[in-house]
Amino acid sequence: MRAVRWAVVVPTLVVVCAAASARGEPRDPPRWRWRASLLQGFGGGRAADDSLAARFPTTLDVGARIWGPLSLAASVTGTLAGELDTSCGQGVRPSAIAGALGLRADLANGRSAPWLDPWVEAHGGVGAQAGARAQPGGCPRAATFGTAGARAGFDAWLGRGAVTVAVAFDYLPLGATVSFVLGASFIVF
């Protein structure tokens, strides 16, 4: 009886492992396994007094392909505020910096894929912003905050480099930003 079980289990495991390894082999190797991007944006958000405020985010982003179209993205974004927020008689420019980890889906990350690669990304992390914390009886100070955001865009690949165009949203305590982003992406590996 024991020999019959082994005679059934072993061939079944061999077939399953062979099928999994054949399925695990990429038919179309990815265009990139590691990539880096430098992106510059312009957009707007709400200022502390509910007026519209100009925002200029700059992002350095690196990505590592995990599986299929999915990659892990790590980014640092510095957002320059275009306005001066005056509270307590002091001018504070609510610029911010944030670091985030996210998940990105490249819908055409294959060597035989078309040169236009649409993608979507969601991310979350921590940051700091000048003037974001109200002080009772005092002037606002810089504050650390949790952030989240999303990007959707495309890479137009031209060999080992790409022109990147996207629309992005990033949460900031003073003036969450919706921006148009333009930049360059490069294949690292």
C-alpha positions as CSV (number, residue, x, y, z in Angstrom):
1,M,0.0,0.0,0.0
2,R,2.8,2.4,0.9
3,A,4.6,1.6,-2.4
4,V,1.4,2.5,-4.3
5,R,1.2,5.9,-2.6
6,W,4.8,6.7,-3.5
7,A,4.2,5.5,-7.0
8,V,1.3,8.0,-7.3
9,V,2.8,10.9,-5.3
10,V,6.3,11.0,-6.8
11,P,5.2,11.2,-10.5
12,T,2.4,13.7,-9.6
13,L,5.0,16.0,-7.8
14,V,7.4,15.7,-10.8
15,V,4.6,16.7,-13.2
16,V,3.5,19.6,-11.0
17,C,7.1,20.9,-10.6
18,A,7.8,20.6,-14.3
19,A,4.6,22.5,-15.1
20,A,5.4,25.2,-12.6
21,S,8.9,25.6,-13.8
22,A,7.8,25.7,-17.4
23,R,5.2,28.3,-16.5
24,G,7.8,30.2,-14.4
25,E,10.0,30.7,-17.4
26,P,9.2,34.0,-19.0
27,R,8.3,33.6,-22.7
28,D,9.0,37.3,-23.2
29,P,11.9,38.5,-21.1
30,P,11.3,41.8,-19.3
31,R,12.5,45.0,-20.8
32,W,14.0,45.9,-17.4
33,R,14.5,44.2,-14.1
34,W,15.8,47.4,-12.3
35,R,14.9,50.9,-13.5
36,A,15.5,54.5,-12.3
37,S,13.5,57.6,-13.0
38,L,13.9,61.3,-12.4
39,L,10.6,63.1,-12.7
40,Q,9.6,66.8,-12.5
41,G,6.0,67.9,-12.1
42,F,3.9,71.0,-11.9
43,G,0.4,71.2,-10.4
44,G,-1.7,72.5,-7.7
45,G,-3.3,72.0,-4.3
46,R,-5.2,73.8,-1.6
47,A,-3.3,76.2,0.6
48,A,-4.0,76.7,4.3
49,D,-6.5,79.4,3.6
50,D,-8.3,77.2,1.0
51,S,-6.9,79.1,-2.0
52,L,-5.3,77.4,-4.9
53,A,-1.5,76.9,-4.5
54,A,1.1,76.0,-7.0
55,R,3.2,72.9,-6.3
56,F,6.3,71.6,-8.1
57,P,7.2,68.0,-7.1
58,T,10.5,66.4,-8.1
59,T,10.8,62.6,-7.7
60,L,13.7,60.2,-7.8
61,D,12.3,56.7,-8.2
62,V,13.8,53.3,-8.4
63,G,12.0,50.1,-9.2
64,A,12.8,46.4,-9.1
65,R,10.6,43.9,-11.0
66,I,9.1,41.4,-8.6
67,W,6.9,39.2,-10.8
68,G,5.2,39.5,-14.2
69,P,4.1,43.2,-14.6
70,L,4.5,44.0,-10.9
71,S,7.5,45.9,-9.5
72,L,8.4,47.4,-6.1
73,A,9.0,51.1,-6.3
74,A,10.9,53.3,-3.8
75,S,10.8,57.0,-4.2
76,V,11.9,60.3,-2.7
77,T,9.8,63.3,-3.6
78,G,10.6,66.9,-2.8
79,T,7.7,69.3,-3.3
80,L,8.4,73.0,-3.7
81,A,5.5,75.3,-2.7
82,G,4.9,78.2,-5.0
83,E,3.2,80.4,-2.3
84,L,4.2,81.9,1.0
85,D,1.8,81.0,3.8
86,T,1.7,83.8,6.3
87,S,0.6,82.8,9.8
88,C,1.6,84.5,13.0
89,G,3.1,87.3,11.0
90,Q,5.8,85.0,9.7
91,G,6.1,83.8,6.1
92,V,6.4,80.0,5.8
93,R,6.8,78.2,2.5
94,P,5.0,74.9,3.0
95,S,7.5,72.8,1.0
96,A,7.7,69.1,1.8
97,I,9.9,66.0,1.4
98,A,8.5,62.5,1.5
99,G,9.9,58.9,1.0
100,A,7.5,56.2,-0.1
101,L,7.4,52.5,-1.1
102,G,4.8,51.4,-3.6
103,L,3.7,48.8,-6.1
104,R,3.7,49.5,-9.8
105,A,2.2,47.5,-12.6
106,D,3.8,47.9,-16.0
107,L,1.4,46.7,-18.6
108,A,4.0,46.2,-21.4
109,N,7.3,45.4,-19.7
110,G,8.5,42.9,-22.3
111,R,11.3,43.0,-24.9
112,S,8.9,42.2,-27.7
113,A,6.2,44.6,-26.3
114,P,5.5,47.9,-28.0
115,W,7.7,50.9,-27.2
116,L,4.8,52.6,-25.4
117,D,4.5,51.1,-21.8
118,P,1.5,52.2,-19.8
119,W,1.7,51.8,-16.0
120,V,-0.1,52.5,-12.7
121,E,1.4,52.9,-9.3
122,A,0.2,53.2,-5.7
123,H,2.5,54.2,-2.8
124,G,2.7,55.2,0.8
125,G,5.3,56.5,3.2
126,V,6.4,59.3,5.5
127,G,7.3,62.9,5.0
128,A,7.9,66.3,6.6
129,Q,6.3,69.6,5.7
130,A,7.1,73.1,6.9
131,G,4.3,74.9,8.8
132,A,2.1,71.8,8.8
133,R,1.5,71.5,12.6
134,A,-0.6,74.1,14.3
135,Q,0.6,75.1,17.7
136,P,-2.0,76.4,20.3
137,G,-1.0,80.0,20.9
138,G,2.0,79.7,18.6
139,C,3.1,79.6,15.1
140,P,2.9,76.5,12.9
141,R,6.0,74.2,12.9
142,A,7.3,71.6,10.6
143,A,5.5,68.2,11.0
144,T,6.1,64.6,10.1
145,F,3.1,62.9,8.5
146,G,2.0,59.7,6.7
147,T,1.6,60.1,3.0
148,A,0.0,58.2,0.2
149,G,-0.5,58.7,-3.5
150,A,-0.9,57.3,-6.9
151,R,0.5,57.8,-10.4
152,A,-0.7,56.7,-13.8
153,G,1.3,57.3,-17.0
154,F,3.4,55.8,-19.7
155,D,7.0,55.3,-20.6
156,A,8.0,55.8,-24.3
157,W,11.1,53.6,-24.5
158,L,13.8,54.7,-26.8
159,G,16.4,51.9,-26.4
160,R,17.7,51.9,-22.8
161,G,16.0,55.2,-21.8
162,A,12.5,56.4,-21.9
163,V,10.5,59.6,-21.8
164,T,8.0,59.3,-18.9
165,V,4.7,61.2,-18.8
166,A,2.2,60.8,-15.9
167,V,-0.5,62.3,-13.7
168,A,0.2,62.1,-10.0
169,F,-1.5,62.6,-6.7
170,D,0.4,63.0,-3.4
171,Y,-1.1,63.7,0.0
172,L,0.4,66.6,1.9
173,P,-1.1,68.1,5.1
174,L,-1.1,71.6,3.5
175,G,-2.0,71.3,-0.1
176,A,-2.4,67.7,-1.4
177,T,-1.0,67.9,-4.9
178,V,-2.4,66.8,-8.2
179,S,0.3,67.3,-10.8
180,F,1.4,66.6,-14.4
181,V,4.8,64.8,-14.4
182,L,7.4,64.7,-17.1
183,G,10.8,63.0,-16.8
184,A,13.2,60.3,-17.9
185,S,13.5,56.6,-17.0
186,F,16.6,54.4,-17.5
187,I,17.2,50.7,-17.5
188,V,19.7,49.9,-14.7
189,F,19.6,46.2,-15.3
